[in-house]
Amino acid sequence: MTHAWFYRIILITVTTLTMNSRAAADDPYPRARDLGIPLEGTPGPLNAITDVKGVAVGHTTLIAGAGKLKVGVGPVRTGVTAILPRGLKSTDPVFAGWFSLNGNGEMTGTTWIEESGFLEGPVVLTNTSSVGTARDAVVKWWSARGKTQQPWVLPVVAETFDGYLNDINGFHVKEKHVFDALDKAKDGPVLEGNVGGGTGMTCFEFAGGIGTSSRKLDKKAGAYTVGLLVQANFGLRGQLRVAGVPVGKEIKEHAYRSQETGSIIIVIATDAPLLPHQCKRLARRASLGLARTGSVSGNGSGDIFLAFSTANPGAAKPDGVAQLAMLPNDRMNALFDATVQATEEAILNALVAARTMIGRDEHKVIALPHDRLKEVMKKYERLSK
């Protein structure tokens, strides 16, 4: 499915879409690295969270209606993104840790992650008003799969606010849409931009949404992979920096906000053998990658990060004594570097991939113009090609 086709659908706004993979070979729109933006580190083959073996991602994208807001009717610009740490076939929990840089947002299930050290199911991203629906849907979906560690389920569902473009209090995300994103989750390329949970999101007053990236460590650092996915919905135009260049101050057209009211959810995966406290350490480092793009994590921003490790399978088994592997803390610097780098790039990928979106009350959020971006980067002598 091409972005060009997707953009036409956005303009006519007459349908509901479901998208589950990024058809890179057929997609004429580049990613941040393709535009010549100088980015540090070595990505994995897909430059996506799915470079971490076993991780699967699914999207359900909902776009319908146009014109004046009618609560419960539309326009609809929203969706669901699901991340499964060990794919569809596994119910094996993973070690995890979470961190809130600014807590004006929601990520359910985090108190049990803090207590137990385990993420026991999928991570689902959606809009603010749909957290309850998504949480209940995950309970039903996960319970039906059986073999949970407890006789109850404490799902992880996180949100950002898409109410500038979407009929957010119309509650258009339904149980079936959450099921769809979960059931169609797969490995391989990941569709980015205004899709899935990121459909109605904005970033630095451009169209935003889902972005992903990864880093492959060298053999000396253990050859581990760090993969990352963001739902980006934050920032004022003047704050945007791309590889250190004040792009937001150069591209001022169609800015529409006077204060920061957005959020970002960041999900980090790695195959490095980390224990829960180390996952939390990794989650904290996403803050530094976020700062590289210009964010100050304003009062109205819910900046909440989750990291998990796919190593140590079977660690949550209730019987016997688990034999665990742990990377020494002194060897975590390379993972910290990778997390910071991948966070920055995932946010930029979301910006580059997203298309202009017209939503409720004819609110229009423009796409980051690639030609202007390259002109600015060239002006500051920061274009790599």
Buried (B, 14 or more C-beta within 10 A) or exposed (E): BEBEEBBEBBEEBEEBBBBBBBEBEEBEBBBBBEBBBBBBBEBBEBBBBBBBEBBBBBBBBBBBBBBEBEEEBBBBBBBBBBBBBBBBEBBBBBBBBBBBBBEBBBBBBBEBBEEBBBBBBBBBBBBBBBBEBBBBBBBEBBEEBEEBBEEEBBBBBBBBBBBBBBBBEBBBBBBEBBBBBBEBBBBEBBBBBBBBBBBBBBBBBBBBBBBBBBBBBEEEBBEBBBBBBBBBBBBBBBBBBBBEBBBBBBBEEEBEBEEBBBBBBBBBBBBBBBBBEBBBBBBBBBBBBBBBBBBBBBEBBBBBBBBBBBBBEEBBEEEEEEEEEBBEEEEBEBBBBBBBBBBBBBBBBBBBBBBBBBBBEEBEBBBBBBEEBBEBBEEBEBBEE
